Amino acid sequence: MALFTTVFGSTLLALAAIGSMAASITGSIVSGVQGAQQAEYQAEMAEFNALQQQRQANYQAELQRNDAFISEQKANQAQQVALQNEQSERGNLRRLLASQEVAAAGAGLAMEGSPLEVMGLTAMEGEKRALSIRRQGEVDWQEADLNARNAKTNALMLEQQGKDAVTVGQMQSQWAKQQGTMAWVQAGIGITGAIGSGIGSAVSLATSSNKTPQPNMPNTGINKWSVGNNFSNEVSSIMTNPYTSMLPKSNFNFSE
């Protein structure tokens, strides 16, 4: 009966160890799958976000290039308008001087003195207006040209931001994939540990089950040391009894 109980208990413990090992292996596999899936999702999201940022940056860069083109058109237009206005002003000046000269000649005035001074003043004022038109055209051209160059610079910066976003997204994707690999590695370590623990438990149970159970000896309540002591005491009392000398002599030596 004791042997049956021992074997039955060892079997139960072995089944429990196998169940624990199976649960640990299953947990490690589930953890590895979840970690790998999460890492794959993070990698895909990193790449997706990077592409979205690049598309957005490229779109903004295209808008900036359009602004640059428009600014360049405005700069060229401002330059052409200023040149035309300057030429028109100088044409008006020439016509005004010519009309003044004709008026002075019709009046019989010589081209000297006051008539000449008047024409000189007219020419000077006309030249000032022409130069002012030129300067304003240059200012308008410079402003439009600056806007065009700034727009081109912004377009280049946005394109670079898009490229940087892709680079960062790729790095994040690689990092996420590495995390997925580490999740599988950790799962493998967990599986290996569970198998090792299960094997160790099985070996321990097999070793304990091979031991032969010792029968339980009944307790008689007799102490062998107390029995020996009582016997010695009884022998001593007999030897010291005065009636002992009256007994027949014996070859037995109690002192030995």
C-alpha positions in Angstrom: 0.0 0.0 0.0 2.8 2.4 0.9 4.5 1.6 -2.4 1.3 2.3 -4.4 0.8 5.6 -2.5 4.4 6.6 -3.3 4.1 5.7 -7.0 0.7 7.4 -7.3 2.0 10.6 -5.6 5.0 10.7 -7.9 2.8 10.3 -10.9 0.7 13.2 -9.8 3.7 15.4 -9.2 5.1 14.4 -12.6 1.9 15.4 -14.3 1.9 18.7 -12.4 5.4 19.4 -13.5 4.6 18.6 -17.1 1.5 20.9 -16.9 3.6 23.7 -15.4 6.2 23.2 -18.1 3.6 23.3 -20.8 2.0 26.4 -19.3 5.4 28.1 -19.2 6.2 27.2 -22.8 2.7 28.4 -23.9 3.2 31.6 -22.0 6.6 32.2 -23.6 5.2 31.5 -27.1 2.3 33.8 -26.6 4.5 36.6 -25.2 6.9 36.2 -28.2 4.0 36.3 -30.7 2.5 39.4 -29.0 5.9 41.1 -28.8 6.6 40.3 -32.5 3.2 41.5 -33.6 3.5 44.7 -31.7 6.9 45.4 -33.0 5.8 44.7 -36.6 2.9 47.1 -36.1 5.2 49.8 -34.7 7.6 49.3 -37.6 4.8 49.6 -40.1 3.4 52.7 -38.4 6.8 54.3 -38.3 7.3 53.8 -42.0 3.7 54.9 -42.8 4.1 58.1 -40.7 7.4 58.8 -42.3 5.9 58.5 -45.8 3.0 60.7 -44.8 5.4 63.4 -43.4 7.5 63.2 -46.6 4.4 63.6 -48.8 3.2 66.6 -46.7 6.7 68.1 -46.8 6.9 67.6 -50.6 3.5 69.2 -51.0 4.5 72.2 -48.9 7.7 72.4 -50.9 5.8 72.4 -54.2 3.7 75.3 -52.9 6.8 77.2 -52.0 8.2 76.6 -55.5 5.0 77.9 -56.9 5.3 81.0 -54.7 8.9 81.4 -55.8 7.8 81.2 -59.5 5.1 83.8 -58.9 7.6 86.1 -57.0 10.1 85.8 -59.9 7.3 86.8 -62.3 6.5 89.8 -60.1 10.2 90.8 -60.0 10.5 90.6 -63.8 7.2 92.5 -64.1 8.3 95.2 -61.7 11.6 95.6 -63.6 9.8 95.9 -66.9 7.2 98.3 -65.6 9.8 100.5 -64.0 11.8 100.6 -67.3 8.7 101.4 -69.3 7.6 104.1 -66.8 11.1 105.6 -66.8 11.2 105.7 -70.6 7.7 107.2 -70.7 8.7 109.9 -68.2 11.8 110.7 -70.3 9.6 110.9 -73.4 7.2 113.3 -71.7 10.2 115.4 -70.6 11.6 115.6 -74.1 8.2 116.6 -75.4 7.8 119.2 -72.7 11.2 120.7 -73.4 10.4 120.7 -77.1 7.1 122.6 -76.5 8.9 125.1 -74.3 11.5 125.7 -77.0 8.8 126.2 -79.6 6.9 128.5 -77.4 10.0 130.6 -76.7 10.8 130.8 -80.4 7.3 131.7 -81.3 7.5 134.5 -78.8 10.7 135.7 -80.4 12.7 134.9 -77.3 16.3 133.8 -77.5 17.3 130.5 -75.9 19.1 132.2 -73.1 18.3 133.9 -69.8 14.9 133.1 -68.3 13.7 130.8 -71.1 16.8 128.7 -70.8 16.6 128.6 -67.0 13.0 127.4 -67.2 13.9 124.6 -69.6 16.8 123.7 -67.4 14.6 123.4 -64.4 12.0 121.4 -66.4 14.7 119.0 -67.5 16.0 118.6 -64.0 12.6 117.9 -62.5 11.9 115.4 -65.3 15.1 113.6 -64.7 14.3 113.4 -61.0 11.0 111.8 -61.7 12.6 109.3 -64.2 15.2 108.3 -61.6 12.6 108.0 -58.9 10.6 105.6 -61.2 13.8 103.6 -61.8 14.6 103.4 -58.1 11.0 102.3 -57.2 11.2 99.6 -59.9 14.5 98.3 -58.4 12.9 98.2 -54.9 9.9 96.3 -56.2 12.2 93.9 -58.1 14.4 93.3 -55.1 11.4 92.6 -52.9 9.9 90.2 -55.3 13.3 88.6 -56.0 13.9 88.2 -52.2 10.5 86.5 -51.8 11.3 84.1 -54.7 14.7 83.2 -53.1 13.1 82.7 -49.7 10.4 80.5 -51.2 13.0 78.4 -53.0 15.0 78.1 -49.8 11.8 77.0 -47.9 11.1 74.5 -50.6 14.6 72.9 -50.2 14.2 72.9 -46.5 10.8 71.2 -46.7 12.2 68.6 -49.1 15.1 67.9 -46.7 12.6 67.6 -43.8 10.7 65.0 -45.8 13.9 63.1 -46.4 14.9 63.3 -42.7 11.4 62.1 -41.8 11.9 59.0 -44.0 15.4 58.4 -42.4 13.9 58.7 -38.9 11.0 56.5 -39.9 13.4 53.8 -41.2 15.5 54.0 -38.0 12.3 53.6 -35.9 11.2 50.8 -38.1 14.5 49.0 -37.7 14.5 49.6 -33.9 10.9 48.1 -33.7 12.0 45.1 -35.8 14.9 44.6 -33.4 12.5 44.7 -30.5 10.4 42.0 -32.3 13.5 39.9 -32.6 14.3 40.4 -28.9 10.8 39.3 -28.1 11.4 36.0 -29.9 14.8 35.7 -28.2 13.2 36.2 -24.8 10.5 33.7 -25.7 13.1 31.2 -26.6 14.9 31.8 -23.3 11.6 31.3 -21.5 10.9 28.0 -23.4 14.4 26.8 -22.7 14.1 27.6 -19.1 10.7 25.9 -18.9 12.1 22.8 -20.5 15.1 22.7 -18.3 12.9 23.2 -15.2 10.6 20.4 -16.4 13.5 18.0 -17.0 15.0 18.8 -13.6 11.6 18.1 -11.9 11.2 14.9 -13.8 14.7 13.7 -12.8 14.0 14.6 -9.2 10.7 12.7 -9.2 12.3 9.7 -10.9 15.0 9.6 -8.3 12.7 9.8 -5.4 10.3 7.2 -6.9 13.2 4.6 -7.2 13.8 4.7 -3.4 12.3 1.6 -1.5 10.1 2.8 1.3 11.2 1.6 4.7 8.6 -0.2 6.9 7.5 1.5 10.0 8.8 -0.5 13.1 6.3 -0.7 16.0 7.2 1.2 19.1 7.5 -1.2 22.1 8.3 1.5 24.5 11.4 -0.4 25.7 14.7 1.4 25.8 17.7 -0.9 25.3 19.8 1.3 27.5 17.3 1.3 30.3 17.1 -2.5 30.1 20.8 -2.8 30.4 20.9 -0.5 33.3 18.1 -2.3 35.2 19.9 -5.6 34.7 23.2 -4.2 36.1 21.3 -2.8 39.1 19.7 -6.1 39.9 23.0 -8.0 39.7 24.6 -5.5 42.1 21.7 -5.8 44.6 22.1 -9.6 44.5 25.8 -9.4 45.1 25.4 -7.1 48.1 22.6 -9.1 49.7 23.9 -10.9 52.9 21.9 -14.0 52.1 23.9 -14.4 49.0 26.7 -16.0 50.9 24.4 -18.8 52.0 23.8 -19.8 48.4 25.8 -22.5 46.8 29.0 -21.3 45.2 28.8 -20.9 41.5 31.5 -20.5 38.9 29.7 -17.5 37.4 31.5 -14.2 38.1 29.0 -11.3 38.3 31.8 -8.8 38.3 32.8 -9.6 34.7 
